């Protein structure tokens, strides 16, 4: 186990310092700035809310499926 941890740490270090693990070469380009401006514009909050809105609804809808006891309390898996 210790050998695996050392090997993983060494591999991670090598990947960190290698040139192939460097950041995207296009991140400083004008196209990347246009993409960031398009994503993080004034409508970002609205789009984030629309993207996250289904999750509470699905959680509420799935909750009764886990509550099968007669008392209505959830017993869990």
Z-matrix of the N, CA and C atoms (Angstrom, degrees):
N
C 1 1.448
C 2 1.525 1 111.21
N 3 1.337 2 115.87 1 -42.49
C 4 1.460 3 119.52 2 179.57
C 5 1.528 4 110.78 3 -64.86
N 6 1.326 5 115.40 4 -35.22
C 7 1.463 6 118.91 5 178.21
C 8 1.523 7 110.55 6 -64.96
N 9 1.315 8 117.31 7 -40.62
C 10 1.455 9 121.89 8 177.98
C 11 1.528 10 110.90 9 -61.82
N 12 1.315 11 117.20 10 -43.37
C 13 1.461 12 121.38 11 -179.93
C 14 1.524 13 110.36 12 -63.45
N 15 1.331 14 116.73 13 -44.18
C 16 1.472 15 120.14 14 179.03
C 17 1.519 16 111.31 15 -64.91
N 18 1.323 17 117.04 16 -41.46
C 19 1.453 18 120.98 17 178.82
C 20 1.528 19 110.75 18 -64.18
N 21 1.311 20 116.80 19 -43.03
C 22 1.452 21 121.18 20 178.36
C 23 1.519 22 111.10 21 -64.00
N 24 1.314 23 117.62 22 -41.69
C 25 1.463 24 121.12 23 178.26
C 26 1.519 25 111.12 24 -64.48
N 27 1.323 26 116.88 25 -42.26
C 28 1.466 27 120.33 26 179.19
C 29 1.519 28 111.12 27 -65.31
N 30 1.319 29 116.39 28 -42.52
C 31 1.455 30 120.28 29 178.16
C 32 1.521 31 110.91 30 -63.34
N 33 1.313 32 116.72 31 -42.76
C 34 1.466 33 120.42 32 177.48
C 35 1.514 34 112.05 33 -62.26
N 36 1.327 35 116.96 34 -40.36
C 37 1.462 36 120.56 35 178.52
C 38 1.528 37 110.70 36 -64.44
N 39 1.330 38 116.53 37 -43.73
C 40 1.455 39 119.80 38 179.38
C 41 1.523 40 111.95 39 -63.92
N 42 1.310 41 116.83 40 -40.37
C 43 1.461 42 119.92 41 177.27
C 44 1.525 43 111.63 42 -66.36
N 45 1.302 44 115.99 43 -33.73
C 46 1.460 45 120.45 44 -179.07
C 47 1.525 46 111.54 45 -67.30
N 48 1.319 47 116.78 46 -38.78
C 49 1.461 48 118.91 47 -175.63
C 50 1.523 49 113.06 48 -94.08
N 51 1.319 50 117.61 49 -9.47
C 52 1.459 51 119.28 50 -177.52
C 53 1.523 52 110.91 51 -75.43
N 54 1.303 53 115.90 52 155.08
C 55 1.456 54 120.31 53 -178.46
C 56 1.526 55 111.99 54 -71.38
N 57 1.323 56 116.89 55 -26.21
C 58 1.468 57 118.91 56 -179.77
C 59 1.520 58 112.41 57 -72.53
N 60 1.325 59 117.56 58 -18.63
C 61 1.458 60 120.68 59 179.26
C 62 1.522 61 111.70 60 -94.00
N 63 1.312 62 117.41 61 6.99
C 64 1.468 63 120.85 62 179.22
C 65 1.521 64 109.57 63 -67.74
N 66 1.309 65 115.65 64 164.66
C 67 1.462 66 121.24 65 -178.28
C 68 1.527 67 110.67 66 -66.27
N 69 1.270 68 115.63 67 166.53
C 70 1.457 69 123.25 68 -179.12
C 71 1.529 70 110.34 69 -56.56
N 72 1.325 71 118.05 70 131.66
C 73 1.463 72 119.42 71 -179.85
C 74 1.526 73 112.89 72 -71.08
N 75 1.311 74 117.12 73 -13.63
C 76 1.452 75 120.63 74 -178.42
C 77 1.525 76 113.22 75 -93.45
N 78 1.330 77 117.30 76 -1.50
C 79 1.457 78 120.59 77 -174.42
C 80 1.527 79 113.40 78 -65.67
N 81 1.304 80 117.35 79 -25.04
C 82 1.458 81 120.42 80 179.77
C 83 1.518 82 112.42 81 -99.86
N 84 1.309 83 118.12 82 8.72
C 85 1.457 84 121.12 83 -177.75
C 86 1.529 85 110.62 84 -83.44
N 87 1.302 86 114.82 85 167.96
C 88 1.472 87 119.71 86 179.48
C 89 1.522 88 110.98 87 -68.34
N 90 1.320 89 117.41 88 -31.00
C 91 1.469 90 120.29 89 178.43
C 92 1.520 91 110.24 90 -65.76
N 93 1.328 92 116.81 91 -42.11
C 94 1.466 93 120.14 92 178.56
C 95 1.520 94 110.81 93 -63.98
N 96 1.314 95 117.44 94 -38.19
C 97 1.470 96 120.27 95 177.14
C 98 1.523 97 110.87 96 -65.17
N 99 1.324 98 117.71 97 -37.13
C 100 1.464 99 120.91 98 177.59
C 101 1.529 100 110.67 99 -67.09
N 102 1.322 101 116.74 100 -39.05
C 103 1.469 102 120.53 101 178.73
C 104 1.518 103 109.94 102 -64.83
N 105 1.346 104 116.95 103 -47.01
C 106 1.469 105 120.26 104 178.17
C 107 1.522 106 111.14 105 -60.55
N 108 1.331 107 116.88 106 -41.24
C 109 1.463 108 120.25 107 178.97
C 110 1.525 109 110.79 108 -64.93
N 111 1.327 110 116.96 109 -34.31
C 112 1.461 111 120.24 110 178.40
C 113 1.514 112 112.88 111 -72.82
N 114 1.322 113 117.25 112 -31.52
C 115 1.462 114 120.66 113 -179.41
C 116 1.521 115 110.75 114 -81.45
N 117 1.305 116 117.23 115 -49.41
C 118 1.463 117 121.91 116 -174.79
C 119 1.528 118 111.66 117 -97.08
N 120 1.320 119 116.45 118 48.47
C 121 1.458 120 119.85 119 178.02
C 122 1.521 121 109.90 120 -93.06
N 123 1.311 122 116.41 121 -165.28
C 124 1.467 123 120.43 122 -175.70
C 125 1.530 124 112.70 123 -68.22
N 126 1.325 125 118.39 124 -17.45
C 127 1.462 126 121.51 125 -179.90
C 128 1.527 127 112.81 126 -92.86
N 129 1.323 128 117.71 127 6.97
C 130 1.466 129 120.92 128 -175.86
C 131 1.525 130 111.47 129 -60.09
N 132 1.310 131 118.05 130 -45.47
C 133 1.464 132 121.29 131 -179.41
C 134 1.517 133 112.01 132 -61.59
N 135 1.318 134 116.54 133 -41.85
C 136 1.461 135 120.83 134 178.73
C 137 1.528 136 110.89 135 -62.80
N 138 1.328 137 116.39 136 -48.46
C 139 1.456 138 120.10 137 -178.40
C 140 1.525 139 111.89 138 -66.21
N 141 1.313 140 117.52 139 -35.49
C 142 1.463 141 120.77 140 176.00
C 143 1.529 142 110.47 141 -64.91
N 144 1.319 143 116.65 142 -42.84
C 145 1.460 144 120.33 143 177.99
C 146 1.513 145 112.66 144 -63.36
N 147 1.322 146 116.60 145 -41.45
C 148 1.461 147 120.65 146 178.37
C 149 1.532 148 110.51 147 -65.41
N 150 1.322 149 117.04 148 -37.98
C 151 1.456 150 120.10 149 -179.63
C 152 1.525 151 111.74 150 -70.35
N 153 1.334 152 117.98 151 -33.42
C 154 1.466 153 121.50 152 -176.96
C 155 1.529 154 113.62 153 -92.05
N 156 1.317 155 118.46 154 -12.95
C 157 1.465 156 122.12 155 -176.05
C 158 1.532 157 114.48 156 -58.41
N 159 1.309 158 120.44 157 -38.37
C 160 1.471 159 118.94 158 -178.31
C 161 1.525 160 114.59 159 -66.23
N 162 1.326 161 118.43 160 -25.00
C 163 1.457 162 119.94 161 -173.97
C 164 1.529 163 113.50 162 -65.23
N 165 1.324 164 121.43 163 -47.73
C 166 1.474 165 118.90 164 176.48
C 167 1.528 166 112.21 165 -62.18
N 168 1.319 167 117.05 166 -35.33
C 169 1.462 168 120.51 167 179.34
C 170 1.525 169 109.79 168 -65.47
N 171 1.324 170 117.07 169 -43.70
C 172 1.464 171 120.22 170 179.01
C 173 1.521 172 111.98 171 -66.93
N 174 1.321 173 117.11 172 -36.55
C 175 1.468 174 120.10 173 178.08
C 176 1.521 175 110.52 174 -65.20
N 177 1.322 176 116.74 175 -44.40
C 178 1.471 177 120.52 176 178.66
C 179 1.528 178 110.17 177 -64.96
N 180 1.319 179 117.34 178 -38.83
C 181 1.466 180 120.33 179 -179.29
C 182 1.527 181 111.60 180 -70.03
N 183 1.326 182 118.42 181 -32.17
C 184 1.456 183 121.44 182 -177.48
C 185 1.522 184 112.49 183 -84.65
N 186 1.318 185 118.66 184 -16.04
C 187 1.460 186 121.36 185 -176.45
C 188 1.530 187 112.59 186 -61.39
N 189 1.327 188 120.85 187 -44.65
C 190 1.476 189 118.57 188 179.97
C 191 1.526 190 113.58 189 -61.35
N 192 1.309 191 117.96 190 -24.99
C 193 1.461 192 120.14 191 179.26
C 194 1.521 193 111.31 192 -67.68
N 195 1.328 194 117.83 193 -24.57
C 196 1.460 195 121.42 194 179.70
C 197 1.528 196 112.29 195 -90.96
N 198 1.294 197 118.48 196 -12.54
C 199 1.474 198 122.31 197 -178.57
C 200 1.524 199 108.92 198 -100.73
N 201 1.304 200 115.89 199 89.84
C 202 1.472 201 119.13 200 -175.32
C 203 1.514 202 112.91 201 -108.23
N 204 1.314 203 118.61 202 -2.98
C 205 1.459 204 119.25 203 -177.88
C 206 1.536 205 109.65 204 -78.35
N 207 1.315 206 116.94 205 160.19
C 208 1.460 207 122.20 206 -178.48
C 209 1.519 208 112.14 207 -67.06
N 210 1.320 209 117.29 208 -29.25
C 211 1.458 210 120.11 209 -179.01
C 212 1.515 211 112.43 210 -78.60
N 213 1.337 212 118.46 211 -10.73
C 214 1.447 213 121.45 212 179.79
C 215 1.510 214 113.57 213 86.85
N 216 1.328 215 116.61 214 -1.18
C 217 1.453 216 119.30 215 177.55
C 218 1.523 217 109.70 216 -83.72
N 219 1.321 218 114.46 217 143.73
C 220 1.450 219 119.38 218 179.94
C 221 1.523 220 109.33 219 -78.93
N 222 1.321 221 115.25 220 128.97
C 223 1.447 222 119.63 221 -179.14
C 224 1.520 223 111.86 222 -93.93
N 225 1.307 224 118.38 223 -18.88
C 226 1.455 225 121.93 224 179.91
C 227 1.510 226 111.13 225 80.81
N 228 1.326 227 115.00 226 175.10
C 229 1.481 228 119.17 227 -176.58
C 230 1.499 229 112.23 228 -74.71
